[in-house]
């Protein structure tokens, strides 16, 4: 499996890192390392994330790294990170 970010998910990830970096640069470095560790695990175990509780019928799953939720879907031999939200945010519904 390969791991890829959609352009919007990459922007969300980098934005989250920048937000953390503004308050504590070392925390941003630790968060990035932990996120990379968790996401690399998806390359071997793509179904290890849980279904998204708010949308159990969607083919997407999520993993949580500290306060951030990484939403992903598997397509062929690729794990696509499609969105990253802070835990205080709620994802938009499928029809929103």
C-alpha positions as CSV (number, residue, x, y, z in Angstrom):
1,X,0.0,0.0,0.0
2,X,1.0,3.6,-0.7
3,X,0.0,6.5,1.4
4,X,-1.1,9.7,-0.3
5,X,-2.7,13.0,0.8
6,X,-5.3,14.8,-1.3
7,X,-4.3,18.4,-1.8
8,X,-6.9,19.7,0.7
9,X,-5.8,17.2,3.3
10,X,-2.1,18.2,2.9
11,X,-3.1,21.8,3.3
12,X,-5.1,20.9,6.5
13,X,-2.1,19.0,7.9
14,X,0.3,21.8,7.2
15,X,-2.1,24.3,8.7
16,X,-2.5,22.3,11.8
17,X,1.3,22.0,12.1
18,X,1.7,25.7,11.7
19,X,-1.0,26.4,14.4
20,X,0.9,24.1,16.8
21,X,4.3,25.6,15.9
22,X,3.1,29.1,16.7
23,X,2.6,28.1,20.3
24,X,5.3,25.4,20.7
25,X,7.7,24.5,17.9
26,X,8.9,21.4,19.7
27,X,5.3,20.2,20.1
28,X,4.8,20.6,16.4
29,X,7.9,18.4,15.7
30,X,6.6,15.8,18.1
31,X,3.1,15.8,16.6
32,X,4.5,15.5,13.0
33,X,6.6,12.5,14.1
34,X,3.7,10.8,15.8
35,X,1.4,11.5,12.8
36,X,3.9,10.0,10.4
37,X,4.3,6.9,12.7
38,X,0.5,6.3,12.8
39,X,0.0,7.0,9.1
40,X,2.8,4.6,8.1
41,X,1.0,1.8,10.0
42,X,-1.9,2.3,7.6
43,X,0.3,1.2,4.7
44,X,0.5,-2.3,6.3
45,X,-2.8,-2.3,8.1
46,X,-5.2,-0.1,6.1
47,X,-8.3,-1.2,8.0
48,X,-6.8,-0.5,11.4
49,X,-8.6,2.8,11.7
50,X,-12.1,2.9,12.9
51,X,-15.3,3.8,10.9
52,X,-16.2,7.4,11.4
53,X,-18.8,7.4,14.2
54,X,-20.8,10.3,12.7
55,X,-20.9,8.6,9.3
56,X,-20.8,4.8,9.7
57,X,-22.2,4.2,6.2
58,X,-19.4,5.9,4.4
59,X,-16.4,3.9,3.1
60,X,-14.0,6.1,5.0
61,X,-12.2,5.4,8.3
62,X,-10.2,7.5,10.8
63,X,-7.2,7.4,13.0
64,X,-6.6,9.9,15.8
65,X,-3.3,11.5,16.6
66,X,-3.5,13.5,19.7
67,X,-6.3,15.9,19.1
68,X,-6.5,15.5,15.3
69,X,-8.6,13.2,13.4
70,X,-7.2,11.9,10.1
71,X,-10.0,10.7,7.7
72,X,-9.0,8.3,5.0
73,X,-10.2,5.9,2.4
74,X,-8.6,2.9,0.7
75,X,-8.7,2.8,-3.1
76,X,-6.9,-0.1,-4.8
77,X,-3.4,-0.1,-3.3
78,X,-3.5,3.4,-2.1
79,X,-4.5,4.8,1.3
80,X,-5.8,8.4,0.6
81,X,-5.8,10.8,3.5
82,X,-8.8,13.0,2.6
83,X,-9.2,15.3,5.5
84,X,-7.7,16.3,8.8
85,X,-9.8,17.9,11.5
86,X,-9.0,19.1,15.0
87,X,-11.1,17.0,17.5
88,X,-13.2,20.1,18.4
89,X,-14.4,20.3,14.7
90,X,-17.2,18.2,13.3
91,X,-16.9,17.0,9.8
92,X,-19.6,18.2,7.3
93,X,-22.3,15.7,6.5
94,X,-22.3,13.9,3.2
95,X,-25.0,16.2,1.9
96,X,-23.5,19.5,3.2
